[in-house]
Amino acid sequence: MDQPYNMTDDFGPRSDTGVDASRWHPGVDLARECGATVRTMMSGTVTRTENAWLSIRHDDGFVISYLHMASSSYRVVEGQQVKAGQEIGVEASEGQSTGCC
């Protein structure tokens, strides 16, 4: 069973991260360890796979985006249907990240 995640950055204003990132963070970062498997939260359709940004639109219209993975680790492509818990990539620290590495 996968280990639980640690929240490494919260939504909203934040202090200087030291990686030239905005002081406003529009998401919640969850990290475990670099190289860990990233799995979908819910079933849906992959709608974006570019620039360390992978998004999945779910049946209720809600979109969950998974950022900071290396694009080369993606296990899915745009338009692909995915199931809850399906492997979609590998955890990394691409871009302006305060994550796993």
N, CA, C and O atoms as a GROMACS GRO file, in nm:
protein
  404
    1MET      N    1   0.084  -0.119   0.000
    1MET     CA    2   0.000   0.000   0.000
    1MET      C    3   0.088   0.124   0.000
    1MET      O    4   0.192   0.128   0.066
    2ASP      N    5   0.046   0.225  -0.075
    2ASP     CA    6   0.123   0.349  -0.081
    2ASP      C    7   0.123   0.421   0.053
    2ASP      O    8   0.026   0.415   0.128
    3GLN      N    9   0.234   0.489   0.081
    3GLN     CA   10   0.245   0.568   0.202
    3GLN      C   11   0.159   0.693   0.190
    3GLN      O   12   0.131   0.736   0.078
    4PRO      N   13   0.115   0.753   0.303
    4PRO     CA   14   0.040   0.878   0.296
    4PRO      C   15   0.130   0.992   0.249
    4PRO      O   16   0.252   0.985   0.260
    5TYR      N   17   0.067   1.095   0.198
    5TYR     CA   18   0.138   1.212   0.148
    5TYR      C   19   0.155   1.316   0.257
    5TYR      O   20   0.078   1.319   0.353
    6ASN      N   21   0.256   1.401   0.242
    6ASN     CA   22   0.275   1.518   0.327
    6ASN      C   23   0.235   1.641   0.247
    6ASN      O   24   0.267   1.649   0.128
    7MET      N   25   0.165   1.736   0.308
    7MET     CA   26   0.135   1.860   0.240
    7MET      C   27   0.260   1.947   0.247
    7MET      O   28   0.304   1.984   0.355
    8THR      N   29   0.317   1.979   0.129
    8THR     CA   30   0.440   2.059   0.124
    8THR      C   31   0.413   2.205   0.091
    8THR      O   32   0.502   2.288   0.106
    9ASP      N   33   0.291   2.237   0.046
    9ASP     CA   34   0.253   2.375   0.021
    9ASP      C   35   0.100   2.382   0.017
    9ASP      O   36   0.036   2.293  -0.039
   10ASP      N   37   0.044   2.486   0.076
   10ASP     CA   38  -0.100   2.502   0.087
   10ASP      C   39  -0.151   2.605  -0.014
   10ASP      O   40  -0.071   2.676  -0.075
   11PHE      N   41  -0.280   2.612  -0.032
   11PHE     CA   42  -0.345   2.708  -0.119
   11PHE      C   43  -0.341   2.847  -0.055
   11PHE      O   44  -0.363   2.860   0.066
   12GLY      N   45  -0.314   2.950  -0.135
   12GLY     CA   46  -0.322   3.087  -0.087
   12GLY      C   47  -0.187   3.153  -0.072
   12GLY      O   48  -0.088   3.109  -0.131
   13PRO      N   49  -0.183   3.261   0.008
   13PRO     CA   50  -0.057   3.334   0.023
   13PRO      C   51   0.048   3.248   0.094
   13PRO      O   52   0.016   3.164   0.178
   14ARG      N   53   0.173   3.273   0.056
   14ARG     CA   54   0.282   3.197   0.118
   14ARG      C   55   0.406   3.283   0.127
   14ARG      O   56   0.417   3.387   0.062
   15SER      N   57   0.497   3.240   0.209
   15SER     CA   58   0.624   3.311   0.222
   15SER      C   59   0.712   3.279   0.102
   15SER      O   60   0.678   3.193   0.020
   16ASP      N   61   0.823   3.347   0.091
   16ASP     CA   62   0.916   3.326  -0.020
   16ASP      C   63   0.969   3.183  -0.016
   16ASP      O   64   1.022   3.138   0.086
   17THR      N   65   0.953   3.110  -0.127
   17THR     CA   66   0.996   2.970  -0.134
   17THR      C   67   1.141   2.956  -0.175
   17THR      O   68   1.200   2.848  -0.160
   18GLY      N   69   1.200   3.063  -0.226
   18GLY     CA   70   1.338   3.056  -0.271
   18GLY      C   71   1.355   2.996  -0.409
   18GLY      O   72   1.468   2.972  -0.451
   19VAL      N   73   1.244   2.970  -0.480
   19VAL     CA   74   1.254   2.913  -0.615
   19VAL      C   75   1.189   3.006  -0.718
   19VAL      O   76   1.139   2.959  -0.820
   20ASP      N   77   1.189   3.136  -0.692
   20ASP     CA   78   1.132   3.235  -0.782
   20ASP      C   79   0.986   3.208  -0.816
   20ASP      O   80   0.941   3.237  -0.927
   21ALA      N   81   0.911   3.154  -0.721
   21ALA     CA   82   0.769   3.126  -0.741
   21ALA      C   83   0.686   3.243  -0.688
   21ALA      O   84   0.732   3.321  -0.605
   22SER      N   85   0.566   3.252  -0.738
   22SER     CA   86   0.472   3.354  -0.691
   22SER      C   87   0.446   3.338  -0.541
   22SER      O   88   0.455   3.227  -0.487
   23ARG      N   89   0.414   3.447  -0.476
   23ARG     CA   90   0.376   3.438  -0.334
   23ARG      C   91   0.231   3.397  -0.319
   23ARG      O   92   0.183   3.379  -0.207
   24TRP      N   93   0.159   3.380  -0.431
   24TRP     CA   94   0.023   3.326  -0.427
   24TRP      C   95   0.028   3.187  -0.488
   24TRP      O   96   0.072   3.169  -0.601
   25HIS      N   97  -0.017   3.089  -0.413
   25HIS     CA   98  -0.012   2.950  -0.460
   25HIS      C   99  -0.154   2.902  -0.489
   25HIS      O  100  -0.236   2.893  -0.397
   26PRO      N  101  -0.185   2.871  -0.616
   26PRO     CA  102  -0.321   2.837  -0.654
   26PRO      C  103  -0.357   2.689  -0.639
   26PRO      O  104  -0.449   2.641  -0.705
   27GLY      N  105  -0.286   2.617  -0.554
   27GLY     CA  106  -0.315   2.475  -0.538
   27GLY      C  107  -0.264   2.424  -0.405
   27GLY      O  108  -0.217   2.501  -0.322
   28VAL      N  109  -0.274   2.295  -0.385
   28VAL     CA  110  -0.223   2.227  -0.267
   28VAL      C  111  -0.121   2.125  -0.317
   28VAL      O  112  -0.153   2.044  -0.404
   29ASP      N  113   0.000   2.128  -0.263
   29ASP     CA  114   0.103   2.032  -0.304
   29ASP      C  115   0.112   1.919  -0.202
   29ASP      O  116   0.128   1.942  -0.082
   30LEU      N  117   0.102   1.798  -0.254
   30LEU     CA  118   0.116   1.679  -0.172
   30LEU      C  119   0.235   1.602  -0.224
   30LEU      O  120   0.247   1.580  -0.344
   31ALA      N  121   0.324   1.560  -0.134
   31ALA     CA  122   0.445   1.490  -0.177
   31ALA      C  123   0.470   1.370  -0.086
   31ALA      O  124   0.432   1.369   0.031
   32ARG      N  125   0.536   1.271  -0.143
   32ARG     CA  126   0.576   1.153  -0.067
   32ARG      C  127   0.726   1.138  -0.080
   32ARG      O  128   0.800   1.165   0.015
   33GLU      N  129   0.773   1.097  -0.196
   33GLU     CA  130   0.916   1.087  -0.223
   33GLU      C  131   0.936   1.084  -0.374
   33GLU      O  132   0.854   1.028  -0.446
   34CYS      N  133   1.042   1.144  -0.421
   34CYS     CA  134   1.069   1.143  -0.564
   34CYS      C  135   1.078   0.999  -0.613
   34CYS      O  136   1.140   0.914  -0.549
   35GLY      N  137   1.015   0.972  -0.726
   35GLY     CA  138   1.014   0.838  -0.782
   35GLY      C  139   0.894   0.755  -0.742
   35GLY      O  140   0.874   0.646  -0.794
   36ALA      N  141   0.813   0.807  -0.647
   36ALA     CA  142   0.693   0.734  -0.605
   36ALA      C  143   0.587   0.738  -0.715
   36ALA      O  144   0.580   0.834  -0.792
   37THR      N  145   0.506   0.637  -0.722
   37THR     CA  146   0.397   0.629  -0.819
   37THR      C  147   0.291   0.734  -0.786
   37THR      O  148   0.253   0.751  -0.670
   38VAL      N  149   0.243   0.805  -0.890
   38VAL     CA  150   0.132   0.898  -0.875
   38VAL      C  151   0.010   0.830  -0.936
   38VAL      O  152   0.014   0.782  -1.049
   39ARG      N  153  -0.101   0.826  -0.860
   39ARG     CA  154  -0.224   0.761  -0.904
   39ARG      C  155  -0.339   0.861  -0.907
   39ARG      O  156  -0.338   0.959  -0.833
   40THR      N  157  -0.437   0.835  -0.993
   40THR     CA  158  -0.552   0.923  -1.003
   40THR      C  159  -0.636   0.918  -0.877
   40THR      O  160  -0.643   0.816  -0.808
   41MET      N  161  -0.699   1.031  -0.847
   41MET     CA  162  -0.790   1.038  -0.733
   41MET      C  163  -0.926   0.979  -0.770
   41MET      O  164  -0.990   0.912  -0.689
   42MET      N  165  -0.970   1.007  -0.895
   42MET     CA  166  -1.102   0.963  -0.941
   42MET      C  167  -1.092   0.926  -1.089
   42MET      O  168  -0.995   0.962  -1.156
   43SER      N  169  -1.191   0.855  -1.139
   43SER     CA  170  -1.197   0.821  -1.281
   43SER      C  171  -1.228   0.944  -1.364
   43SER      O  172  -1.292   1.038  -1.315
   44GLY      N  173  -1.184   0.945  -1.490
   44GLY     CA  174  -1.213   1.057  -1.578
   44GLY      C  175  -1.137   1.049  -1.708
   44GLY      O  176  -1.091   0.942  -1.748
   45THR      N  177  -1.124   1.165  -1.774
   45THR     CA  178  -1.056   1.176  -1.902
   45THR      C  179  -0.937   1.268  -1.891
   45THR      O  180  -0.949   1.379  -1.839
   46VAL      N  181  -0.821   1.225  -1.939
   46VAL     CA  182  -0.701   1.308  -1.937
   46VAL      C  183  -0.721   1.422  -2.037
   46VAL      O  184  -0.749   1.398  -2.155
   47THR      N  185  -0.705   1.545  -1.990
   47THR     CA  186  -0.729   1.662  -2.076
   47THR      C  187  -0.603   1.745  -2.103
   47THR      O  188  -0.604   1.830  -2.192
   48ARG      N  189  -0.496   1.722  -2.028
   48ARG     CA  190  -0.373   1.798  -2.049
   48ARG      C  191  -0.254   1.715  -2.006
   48ARG      O  192  -0.256   1.651  -1.901
   49THR      N  193  -0.148   1.717  -2.090
   49THR     CA  194  -0.023   1.645  -2.057
   49THR      C  195   0.093   1.725  -2.114
   49THR      O  196   0.154   1.682  -2.212
   50GLU      N  197   0.124   1.839  -2.055
   50GLU     CA  198   0.234   1.920  -2.107
   50GLU      C  199   0.300   2.001  -1.995
   50GLU      O  200   0.236   2.039  -1.897
   51ASN      N  201   0.430   2.026  -2.014
   51ASN     CA  202   0.506   2.114  -1.924
   51ASN      C  203   0.488   2.080  -1.776
   51ASN      O  204   0.459   2.167  -1.695
   52ALA      N  205   0.505   1.954  -1.742
   52ALA     CA  206   0.495   1.907  -1.603
   52ALA      C  207   0.357   1.934  -1.545
   52ALA      O  208   0.342   1.955  -1.425
   53TRP      N  209   0.254   1.931  -1.631
   53TRP     CA  210   0.116   1.957  -1.589
   53TRP      C  211   0.027   1.854  -1.655
   53TRP      O  212   0.016   1.849  -1.777
   54LEU      N  213  -0.038   1.770  -1.574
   54LEU     CA  214  -0.129   1.668  -1.622
   54LEU      C  215  -0.264   1.691  -1.555
   54LEU      O  216  -0.271   1.698  -1.432
   55SER      N  217  -0.370   1.703  -1.633
   55SER     CA  218  -0.504   1.727  -1.578
   55SER      C  219  -0.600   1.618  -1.620
   55SER      O  220  -0.590   1.562  -1.729
   56ILE      N  221  -0.695   1.588  -1.530
   56ILE     CA  222  -0.799   1.490  -1.556
   56ILE      C  223  -0.935   1.551  -1.522
   56ILE      O  224  -0.956   1.599  -1.410
   57ARG      N  225  -1.027   1.550  -1.621
   57ARG     CA  226  -1.164   1.597  -1.599
   57ARG      C  227  -1.248   1.476  -1.559
   57ARG      O  228  -1.248   1.373  -1.627
   58HIS      N  229  -1.320   1.490  -1.449
   58HIS     CA  230  -1.399   1.380  -1.396
   58HIS      C  231  -1.544   1.392  -1.441
   58HIS      O  232  -1.586   1.496  -1.492
   59ASP      N  233  -1.619   1.286  -1.423
   59ASP     CA  234  -1.757   1.281  -1.472
   59ASP      C  235  -1.844   1.394  -1.421
   59ASP      O  236  -1.938   1.436  -1.489
   60ASP      N  237  -1.813   1.445  -1.302
   60ASP     CA  238  -1.892   1.556  -1.246
   60ASP      C  239  -1.845   1.692  -1.297
   60ASP      O  240  -1.897   1.795  -1.256
   61GLY      N  241  -1.745   1.693  -1.388
   61GLY     CA  242  -1.692   1.818  -1.445
   61GLY      C  243  -1.575   1.874  -1.368
   61GLY      O  244  -1.508   1.965  -1.418
   62PHE      N  245  -1.547   1.824  -1.251
   62PHE     CA  246  -1.436   1.871  -1.168
   62PHE      C  247  -1.305   1.828  -1.233
   62PHE      O  248  -1.294   1.717  -1.286
   63VAL      N  249  -1.204   1.916  -1.230
   63VAL     CA  250  -1.073   1.885  -1.287
   63VAL      C  251  -0.969   1.880  -1.176
   63VAL      O  252  -0.961   1.972  -1.094
   64ILE      N  253  -0.892   1.774  -1.173
   64ILE     CA  254  -0.778   1.764  -1.081
   64ILE      C  255  -0.652   1.770  -1.167
   64ILE      O  256  -0.638   1.696  -1.264
   65SER      N  257  -0.560   1.858  -1.128
   65SER     CA  258  -0.433   1.871  -1.199
   65SER      C  259  -0.321   1.816  -1.112
   65SER      O  260  -0.317   1.839  -0.991
   66TYR      N  261  -0.231   1.745  -1.176
   66TYR     CA  262  -0.116   1.685  -1.110
   66TYR      C  263   0.006   1.753  -1.171
   66TYR      O  264   0.034   1.736  -1.289
   67LEU      N  265   0.079   1.830  -1.090
   67LEU     CA  266   0.191   1.907  -1.142
   67LEU      C  267   0.324   1.858  -1.085
   67LEU      O  268   0.328   1.781  -0.988
   68HIS      N  269   0.431   1.903  -1.147
   68HIS     CA  270   0.569   1.879  -1.103
   68HIS      C  271   0.622   1.741  -1.135
   68HIS      O  272   0.734   1.708  -1.095
   69MET      N  273   0.544   1.656  -1.206
   69MET     CA  274   0.598   1.529  -1.256
   69MET      C  275   0.676   1.558  -1.383
   69MET      O  276   0.642   1.651  -1.456
   70ALA      N  277   0.780   1.481  -1.411
   70ALA     CA  278   0.849   1.493  -1.539
   70ALA      C  279   0.759   1.436  -1.647
   70ALA      O  280   0.706   1.326  -1.633
   71SER      N  281   0.742   1.511  -1.755
   71SER     CA  282   0.655   1.465  -1.866
   71SER      C  283   0.697   1.328  -1.916
   71SER      O  284   0.613   1.250  -1.960
   72SER      N  285   0.825   1.297  -1.909
   72SER     CA  286   0.874   1.167  -1.957
   72SER      C  287   0.824   1.051  -1.871
   72SER      O  288   0.834   0.935  -1.911
   73SER      N  289   0.770   1.081  -1.752
   73SER     CA  290   0.721   0.974  -1.664
   73SER      C  291   0.572   0.946  -1.683
   73SER      O  292   0.519   0.853  -1.623
   74TYR      N  293   0.503   1.025  -1.766
   74TYR     CA  294   0.359   1.007  -1.784
   74TYR      C  295   0.328   0.867  -1.836
   74TYR      O  296   0.396   0.817  -1.926
   75ARG      N  297   0.226   0.806  -1.781
   75ARG     CA  298   0.180   0.674  -1.824
   75ARG      C  299   0.047   0.683  -1.899
   75ARG      O  300  -0.013   0.581  -1.932
   76VAL      N  301   0.002   0.806  -1.927
   76VAL     CA  302  -0.126   0.830  -1.994
   76VAL      C  303  -0.108   0.936  -2.102
   76VAL      O  304  -0.006   1.006  -2.105
   77VAL      N  305  -0.206   0.948  -2.190
   77VAL     CA  306  -0.204   1.048  -2.298
   77VAL      C  307  -0.336   1.125  -2.296
   77VAL      O  308  -0.436   1.078  -2.242
   78GLU      N  309  -0.335   1.244  -2.357
   78GLU     CA  310  -0.457   1.324  -2.366
   78GLU      C  311  -0.566   1.244  -2.435
   78GLU      O  312  -0.540   1.174  -2.534
   79GLY      N  313  -0.688   1.256  -2.382
   79GLY     CA  314  -0.803   1.186  -2.437
   79GLY      C  315  -0.825   1.048  -2.377
   79GLY      O  316  -0.932   0.989  -2.395
   80GLN      N  317  -0.727   0.996  -2.306
   80GLN     CA  318  -0.738   0.862  -2.247
   80GLN      C  319  -0.832   0.862  -2.128
   80GLN      O  320  -0.831   0.955  -2.047
   81GLN      N  321  -0.915   0.758  -2.117
   81GLN     CA  322  -1.000   0.737  -2.001
   81GLN      C  323  -0.917   0.668  -1.894
   81GLN      O  324  -0.844   0.573  -1.923
   82VAL      N  325  -0.928   0.715  -1.769
   82VAL     CA  326  -0.854   0.654  -1.659
   82VAL      C  327  -0.951   0.616  -1.547
   82VAL      O  328  -1.059   0.673  -1.535
   83LYS      N  329  -0.910   0.522  -1.467
   83LYS     CA  330  -0.991   0.477  -1.353
   83LYS      C  331  -0.929   0.526  -1.223
   83LYS      O  332  -0.808   0.551  -1.217
   84ALA      N  333  -1.009   0.540  -1.120
   84ALA     CA  334  -0.959   0.581  -0.989
   84ALA      C  335  -0.847   0.487  -0.946
   84ALA      O  336  -0.862   0.364  -0.954
   85GLY      N  337  -0.736   0.542  -0.901
   85GLY     CA  338  -0.624   0.462  -0.854
   85GLY      C  339  -0.527   0.419  -0.960
   85GLY      O  340  -0.427   0.353  -0.930
   86GLN      N  341  -0.554   0.454  -1.086
   86GLN     CA  342  -0.465   0.415  -1.195
   86GLN      C  343  -0.336   0.495  -1.191
   86GLN      O  344  -0.338   0.614  -1.162
   87GLU      N  345  -0.223   0.430  -1.219
   87GLU     CA  346  -0.094   0.497  -1.225
   87GLU      C  347  -0.092   0.592  -1.344
   87GLU      O  348  -0.125   0.554  -1.457
   88ILE      N  349  -0.051   0.719  -1.318
   88ILE     CA  350  -0.044   0.817  -1.426
   88ILE      C  351   0.095   0.874  -1.445
   88ILE      O  352   0.121   0.938  -1.547
   89GLY      N  353   0.186   0.852  -1.352
   89GLY     CA  354   0.321   0.904  -1.364
   89GLY      C  355   0.403   0.878  -1.240
   89GLY      O  356   0.368   0.795  -1.156
   90VAL      N  357   0.514   0.951  -1.230
   90VAL     CA  358   0.608   0.933  -1.120
   90VAL      C  359   0.635   1.068  -1.055
   90VAL      O  360   0.659   1.168  -1.124
   91GLU      N  361   0.631   1.071  -0.924
   91GLU     CA  362   0.653   1.195  -0.850
   91GLU      C  363   0.792   1.251  -0.874
   91GLU      O  364   0.891   1.178  -0.873
   92ALA      N  365   0.797   1.382  -0.896
   92ALA     CA  366   0.924   1.452  -0.919
   92ALA      C  367   0.911   1.592  -0.860
   92ALA      O  368   0.821   1.619  -0.780
   93SER      N  369   1.000   1.678  -0.898
   93SER     CA  370   1.000   1.817  -0.847
   93SER      C  371   1.031   1.913  -0.961
   93SER      O  372   1.118   2.000  -0.948
   94GLU      N  373   0.959   1.898  -1.073
   94GLU     CA  374   0.980   1.981  -1.192
   94GLU      C  375   0.926   2.123  -1.170
   94GLU      O  376   0.826   2.142  -1.100
   95GLY      N  377   0.990   2.218  -1.230
   95GLY     CA  378   0.941   2.356  -1.226
   95GLY      C  379   0.960   2.422  -1.090
   95GLY      O  380   1.050   2.386  -1.014
   96GLN      N  381   0.874   2.518  -1.059
   96GLN     CA  382   0.883   2.591  -0.933
   96GLN      C  383   0.816   2.509  -0.824
   96GLN      O  384   0.700   2.532  -0.789
   97SER      N  385   0.890   2.415  -0.772
   97SER     CA  386   0.836   2.316  -0.680
   97SER      C  387   0.907   2.321  -0.545
   97SER      O  388   1.026   2.349  -0.536
   98THR      N  389   0.830   2.293  -0.442
   98THR     CA  390   0.887   2.277  -0.308
   98THR      C  391   0.860   2.133  -0.261
   98THR      O  392   0.855   2.106  -0.141
   99GLY      N  393   0.845   2.045  -0.357
   99GLY     CA  394   0.800   1.909  -0.330
   99GLY      C  395   0.902   1.811  -0.283
   99GLY      O  396   0.979   1.840  -0.192
  100CYS      N  397   0.904   1.695  -0.345
  100CYS     CA  398   0.969   1.574  -0.292
  100CYS      C  399   1.121   1.580  -0.286
  100CYS      O  400   1.180   1.516  -0.199
  101CYS      N  401   1.186   1.654  -0.374
  101CYS     CA  402   1.333   1.648  -0.379
  101CYS      C  403   1.398   1.762  -0.304
  101CYS      O  404   1.521   1.770  -0.300
   0.00000   0.00000   0.00000
